[in-house]
Amino acid sequence: MVDYMPLLFVFILAIFLGFELISKVPTTLHTPLMSGANAISGITVVGAILCAGHVSDSAWTKYLGMFAIILAMINVVGGFLVTDRMLKMFRQR
């Protein structure tokens, strides 16, 4: 049996740390930083695909992996749409 307490502790710590870091970012830098973080979400998609494709007796792993793929892809596509919209603001007419 896996002890989930250290994993839960790291997850909760990451939530608080992420909130503190994002809340300190000025508004003018938020969109460029978010578009740069899209590459990290691509890594999340690869990890989720590996998790979903893992041969396991548990269907729970496959469902969790599929859910992770869906959420990561929503994040990647949304980030690219926001980046494209931001870059259109700087094009000359």
Secondary structure, DSSP 8 states (H G I E B T S, - for coil): ----HHHHHHHHHHHHHHHHHHHTS-HHHHHHHHHHTHHHHHHHHHHHHHHHH---S-HHHHHHHHHHHHHHHHHHHHHHHHHHHHHHTTS--
